[in-house]
Amino acid sequence: MRRSTHPAALAAITLGLVGLAGCGSSTKASTSATSSADGGVTVAADAGGGTPVAITASDQSDTAQSFALTPASVKAGKVTFTFKNTGTRQHEMIVLKTDEKADSLVVGSDNKVSEDKSVGEISETDAGKTVVKTFDLAPGHYVLVCNIAKHYTQGMKSDFTVTG
């Protein structure tokens, strides 16, 4: 019996091998690709995985948006975020290590917060898409934000704690 391999599965294997070739101890996050139920390719966590955290980005209106996060606290080490964009526009998730609370970051004239304290991100994700990415996080307080212009001030922010 001859078995055929789905093109998306081949892409996942290929991307996974390319990702492994570039891995090093300084890598903050890693990803590979797998096929999704609708036949498209969704970015998925590396085989090593981590403590799972679900974050949903959504739009309530043109001027009100939100992040829903579960759980809001995990142990230090590998943390695998499943970022689901249920909104109607692109969103992203920037991971900032800071002592500031999520609602007290300074917004610049560009309608964004500073990314100077970023330890990684899930880049712009189209509406209806899900991205899974693993980060190696040290103990401390973090703020997760969508830093597309005006999205932070419209509600896309969440406190996140990593314990020792």
Helices and strands as residue ranges (DSSP letters): H 7-21, E 29-35, E 41-45, E 51-59, E 65-70, E 73-75, E 77-85, E 91-97, G 102-104, E 118-125, E 130-137, E 140-145, E 157-163
